[in-house]
């Protein structure tokens, strides 16, 4: 199943994982300096999932990240300065300082949908994006992520079922990092593999080592190609470990030390670096070049972010609600003739036949493809003929009136018998 990667692809995956970690390390320093005003959620040890999955998408594809998917944003083309400024609530941030976390997107160019705090809600949203892309003829795939805890929410199941029924070109990445805040997976669900949840909706799933970036990429690439080809949604469970707490305020003392030590020895960046060195795809010089490139980039990006002003007070009342054209100008991008999806000019009669019931006209003379045991099928008289033979009144009304008279007569007769 695994696809061979070129040297450049291997190095790209390595670079983005290193960049992902360096960006988060920089934000930890900013957080400790009280320069980050919102929450900070680490993806330490999970970089291979964000990077490997998003690297499998094409530029035209859509994604919606969660709080631990900064790597996906970087792969998609988001600049580190935007991530810094967003968390620092600066004026030059994507939301102009109105949000202090990762809730931002780019609908025009990068095709990124902003995260939603309610876990699981991005699944039906991205299923809708995938269906819209198919409707417009764009041949896109939509992707989002969910954690092991989030897979127990109702909207996870509702959204995945909806995507399955609609055969949406949608790929869902389930990051099983063993902890839903402080609740271990074994206390959440009686399953060894959360990928088994896909069976309930008749869709395929994969299980992959979430700390092997090449395996993550190869698995996701196959799933994306299958979804794009019309095979419907696919669920990928990436098994990994959350090496820090839920957020900066959580020391994660509930995690056994032995468990943490085991997973620290399986650091995804170290594993991939070891592979690259053994295959002579990376040497000391090229490694140093990558480190220097990242350090230079982040120094520039951090300086820009720190020098960005805070938003002016008068900005607070703007951009709260969408006001139409002056707010945004998002237009559908048709990739096929609109006539293909307008009401069809067809001579084919819309008839739905249920096996065992037959088809024909109803007792009222109107077209009714099916009739049930308590409704006699029509003898074939047309609606117009039925109307003219009853003085211009619809046959259904005449029949109903006659039936009503018979009912009254029968009731009166029964009443007389009872009095006797």
C-alpha positions in Angstrom: 0.0 0.0 0.0 2.8 2.4 0.9 3.9 4.6 -2.0 7.6 5.4 -2.6 8.5 9.0 -1.7 11.1 11.0 -3.5 14.0 12.5 -1.6 12.4 15.9 -1.7 9.2 14.6 -0.3 11.0 13.0 2.6 12.9 16.2 3.3 9.7 18.3 3.0 8.0 16.2 5.6 11.1 16.5 7.9 11.2 20.3 7.4 7.5 20.9 8.2 7.7 18.7 11.3 10.8 20.7 12.5 9.0 23.9 11.6 5.9 22.8 13.5 7.8 22.1 16.6 9.9 25.3 16.4 6.8 27.4 16.0 5.2 25.9 19.1 8.5 26.2 21.1 8.5 29.9 20.2 4.9 30.3 21.3 5.7 28.6 24.6 8.3 31.3 25.2 5.9 34.1 24.2 3.3 32.5 26.6 5.7 32.6 29.5 6.4 36.3 28.7 2.6 37.0 29.0 2.6 37.9 25.3 0.1 35.3 24.3 -3.4 36.2 25.6 -5.3 33.0 24.7 -4.9 29.3 25.3 -1.9 27.3 24.0 -2.4 23.7 23.0 0.7 21.6 22.2 1.0 19.0 19.5 4.4 17.7 20.9 4.8 14.2 19.6 1.9 14.5 17.1 3.6 16.5 14.4 3.7 13.6 12.0 -0.1 13.4 11.8 -0.7 17.1 11.0 2.1 17.3 8.5 1.7 13.9 6.9 -2.1 14.1 6.3 -2.1 17.7 5.0 0.9 17.0 2.7 -1.3 14.5 0.9 -3.8 17.1 -0.2 -3.7 19.2 -3.3 -3.7 23.0 -3.3 -7.4 23.1 -4.3 -8.5 20.8 -1.5 -10.0 22.1 1.8 -9.1 21.4 5.4 -10.3 22.5 8.8 -7.7 22.1 11.6 -8.2 21.5 15.3 -6.2 23.0 18.1 -3.3 20.6 17.6 -3.0 20.9 13.9 -0.6 23.9 13.4 1.5 21.7 11.2 -1.3 21.4 8.7 -1.6 25.2 8.6 2.1 25.5 7.8 1.9 22.9 5.1 -1.1 24.7 3.6 0.9 27.9 3.4 0.0 29.9 6.5 2.9 32.1 7.7 4.3 31.6 11.2 3.7 35.3 11.8 0.0 34.9 11.4 0.0 32.1 13.9 2.0 34.2 16.4 -0.1 37.3 15.9 -3.4 35.3 16.2 -2.4 34.0 19.6 -1.1 37.4 20.7 -4.4 39.1 19.5 -2.5 41.6 17.4 -4.0 44.0 14.8 -2.3 42.4 11.9 -3.5 38.9 12.8 -6.0 37.2 10.5 -8.9 38.2 12.8 -7.5 41.6 13.6 -7.0 40.8 17.3 -10.6 39.5 17.9 -9.5 36.0 18.8 -6.6 34.9 20.9 -6.4 31.2 19.7 -6.3 29.3 16.5 -9.8 30.2 15.3 -9.1 31.6 11.9 -9.2 30.5 8.3 -8.7 31.5 4.7 -11.6 30.8 2.4 -10.3 32.7 -0.6 -6.8 31.4 -1.3 -5.7 28.6 1.1 -9.1 26.9 1.5 -9.0 26.7 5.3 -12.1 26.6 7.4 -11.8 28.1 10.9 -11.8 25.6 13.8 -15.0 25.2 15.8 -14.7 24.8 19.6 -17.5 22.3 19.9 -15.7 19.0 19.2 -17.0 17.1 16.2 -18.9 19.9 14.6 -16.3 20.3 11.8 -17.3 16.9 10.5 -20.7 17.8 9.1 -19.3 21.2 8.0 -16.5 19.6 6.0 -18.8 16.9 4.6 -20.9 19.9 3.3 -17.8 21.5 1.8 -16.9 18.3 0.1 -20.4 17.9 -1.3 -20.4 21.5 -2.5 -17.1 21.0 -4.3 -18.6 18.0 -6.1 -21.7 20.0 -7.0 -19.5 22.7 -8.5 -17.4 20.2 -10.4 -14.2 21.1 -8.5 -12.9 17.5 -7.9 -11.9 18.5 -4.4 -11.4 16.5 -1.2 -12.2 18.0 2.3 -10.4 16.9 5.4 -10.6 17.5 9.2 -9.3 16.0 12.4 -10.9 14.7 15.6 -9.4 13.3 18.8 -10.3 10.1 20.5 -12.5 11.9 23.0 -14.2 13.9 20.3 -15.1 10.7 18.5 -17.6 10.0 21.3 -19.7 13.1 20.6 -23.0 12.8 19.0 -22.1 15.1 16.0 -19.2 12.8 15.2 -21.6 10.0 14.4 -24.2 12.2 12.9 -21.7 13.9 10.6 -20.0 10.7 9.6 -23.3 9.0 8.8 -24.3 12.1 6.7 -21.0 12.0 4.8 -21.4 8.2 4.2 -25.0 8.5 2.9 -23.9 11.3 0.6 -20.7 9.5 -0.5 -18.9 12.8 0.2 -15.3 13.1 -0.9 -14.2 13.5 2.7 -11.3 12.2 4.8 -11.5 12.2 8.6 -8.3 11.8 10.6 -8.9 10.4 14.1 -5.9 11.2 16.3 -5.9 8.6 19.0 -3.5 10.2 21.4 -4.7 8.0 24.3 -6.0 10.9 26.5 -9.2 12.9 26.3 -8.0 15.6 28.6 -7.4 13.3 31.7 -9.6 10.4 30.6 -7.8 7.4 29.0 -9.2 5.8 26.0 -9.9 2.5 27.8 -12.3 4.5 30.0 -14.1 6.0 27.0 -14.9 3.1 24.7 -14.7 -0.7 24.8 -12.7 -0.8 21.5 -9.1 -1.5 20.7 -9.3 0.3 17.4 -11.4 3.4 17.0 -11.3 2.9 13.3 -13.9 0.2 13.8 -16.5 2.9 14.3 -16.4 3.4 10.5 -18.1 0.0 10.0 -21.4 1.3 11.5 -21.6 3.7 8.5 -20.5 1.3 5.8 -17.3 3.2 5.0 -13.7 2.1 4.8 -11.0 2.9 7.4 -7.3 2.7 7.9 -5.1 2.4 11.0 -1.6 3.9 10.9 1.3 4.5 13.2 0.8 8.2 13.9 4.5 8.7 14.7 5.7 7.5 11.3 5.3 10.5 9.0 6.0 8.5 5.8 3.4 5.9 6.7 0.9 8.7 7.6 1.4 10.4 4.3 1.2 7.2 2.2 -2.0 6.1 3.9 -3.6 9.5 3.6 -2.6 9.8 0.0 -4.3 6.6 -0.9 -7.4 7.6 1.1 -7.5 11.0 -0.6 -7.2 9.5 -4.1 -10.0 7.1 -3.3 -12.3 9.8 -2.0 -11.6 12.0 -5.0 -12.4 9.1 -7.3 -15.9 8.9 -5.8 -15.6 6.1 -3.3 -17.0 8.2 -0.5 -15.6 9.2 2.9 -12.7 7.3 4.6 -11.7 7.3 8.3 -8.0 7.1 9.3 -7.1 6.3 12.9 -3.6 7.5 13.6 -2.3 6.0 16.9 0.0 8.4 18.8 0.5 10.0 22.2 -0.1 13.5 23.7 3.2 14.2 25.4 2.0 17.4 27.2 -1.2 18.3 29.0 -4.4 19.3 27.4 -3.1 22.9 27.4 -0.4 25.0 29.1 -2.3 25.1 32.4 -2.4 21.3 32.6 0.7 19.5 34.0 -0.7 16.1 33.0 0.3 14.5 36.3 -2.3 11.8 35.6 -0.1 10.2 32.9 2.0 7.3 34.2 5.8 8.1 33.9 6.5 4.7 32.2 3.9 5.5 29.5 5.4 9.0 28.8 8.9 7.5 28.6 7.8 4.9 26.2 6.4 7.4 23.8 9.2 9.9 24.2 11.5 7.3 22.7 9.2 7.2 19.7 9.5 10.9 18.8 8.3 11.3 15.2 10.9 13.8 14.2 13.7 11.7 15.7 12.4 8.5 14.0 12.2 10.2 10.6 15.6 11.8 11.0 17.1 8.5 11.8 15.6 7.0 8.7 16.8 9.9 6.5 20.4 9.5 7.8 20.4 5.8 7.3 19.1 6.1 3.8 21.6 8.9 3.1 18.8 11.3 2.3 20.1 13.7 4.9 23.6 14.5 6.2 25.0 16.8 8.8 25.3 19.7 6.4 21.8 19.5 5.0 20.4 19.1 8.6 22.3 22.2 9.6 20.9 24.1 6.6 17.4 23.2 7.6 17.9 24.3 11.1 19.4 27.6 10.0 16.6 28.2 7.6 14.0 27.6 10.3 15.8 29.8 12.9 16.2 32.7 10.4 12.5 32.5 9.4 11.1 32.4 12.9 13.3 35.2 14.1 11.9 37.4 11.3 8.3 36.2 11.9 8.5 36.7 15.6 9.9 40.2 15.3 7.1 41.1 12.9 4.5 39.7 15.2 5.8 41.5 18.3 6.0 44.8 16.5 2.5 44.5 15.2 0.2 47.0 17.2 -2.7 46.0 19.3 -6.1 46.6 17.7 -7.6 50.1 18.2 -10.6 50.4 20.5 -12.9 51.6 17.7 -12.4 48.3 15.9 -14.3 46.4 18.7 -17.7 47.1 17.2 -16.8 46.2 13.6 -16.7 42.8 12.0 -18.9 41.3 14.7 -21.7 40.4 12.2 -21.5 39.8 8.4 -23.0 42.9 6.7 -23.0 41.6 3.2 -20.8 42.7 0.3 -18.6 45.0 2.4 -17.9 42.1 4.7 -16.8 39.5 2.2 -17.2 38.6 -1.4 -17.2 34.8 -1.6 -18.5 33.5 -4.9 -19.1 29.9 -6.1 -16.4 28.8 -8.4 -18.1 26.7 -11.1 -15.9 24.1 -12.8 -18.7 22.8 -15.0 -21.7 24.3 -16.8 -24.4 25.5 -14.4 -27.0 24.0 -16.8 -25.9 20.6 -15.6 -27.2 21.1 -12.2 -30.3 23.3 -13.0 -33.7 21.6 -13.1 -33.5 19.0 -15.9 -35.4 19.4 -19.1 -36.3 15.8 -19.2 -39.2 13.8 -20.7 -38.7 11.0 -18.3 -41.7 10.7 -15.9 -40.8 10.8 -12.2 -42.2 7.4 -11.2 -41.3 5.6 -8.0 -42.4 2.0 -7.9 -42.4 -0.1 -4.8 -42.0 -3.8 -5.6 -45.3 -5.6 -4.8 -47.5 -2.6 -5.0 -47.6 -1.8 -8.7 -48.2 1.6 -10.3 -51.1 3.5 -11.8 -53.6 6.3 -11.1 -55.2 6.8 -7.7 -58.9 6.6 -7.0 -58.9 10.4 -7.3 -57.7 10.2 -10.9 -54.3 11.8 -10.2 -51.0 10.0 -11.0 -50.0 7.8 -8.1 -47.2 5.4 -8.8 -48.2 3.2 -5.8 -51.3 2.1 -4.1 -51.8 0.3 -0.8 -54.1 -2.4 0.4 -56.7 -0.1 1.7 -56.8 2.0 -1.5 -58.3 0.5 -4.7 -56.4 1.2 -7.9 -58.0 3.4 -10.5 -59.8 1.8 -13.4 -57.9 4.1 -15.7 -60.3 7.1 -15.9 -58.4 10.3 -16.3 -58.7 13.2 -13.9 -60.5 15.4 -16.5 -63.0 12.7 -17.3 -63.7 12.1 -13.6 -64.2 15.8 -13.1 -66.6 16.2 -16.1 -68.7 13.2 -15.1 -69.3 14.7 -11.7 -70.5 18.1 -12.7 -67.0 19.6 -12.7 -66.2 18.4 -9.2 -63.1 16.4 -8.5 -63.7 12.7 -8.2 -61.9 12.5 -4.9 -64.4 15.0 -3.3 -67.4 13.2 -4.7 -66.2 9.9 -3.5 -65.5 11.4 -0.1 -68.9 13.0 0.1 -70.7 9.7 -0.9 -68.7 7.8 1.7 -69.7 10.4 4.3 -73.4 10.0 3.5 -73.1 6.2 3.7 -71.5 6.5 7.1 -74.2 8.8 8.4 -76.9 6.4 7.1 -75.3 3.4 8.6 -74.9 5.2 12.0 -78.5 6.3 12.0 -79.7 2.8 11.2 -77.6 1.4 14.0 -79.0 4.0 16.4 -82.6 3.0 15.6 -81.8 -0.7 16.1 -80.3 0.2 19.5 -83.4 2.1 20.6 -85.6 -0.9 19.7 
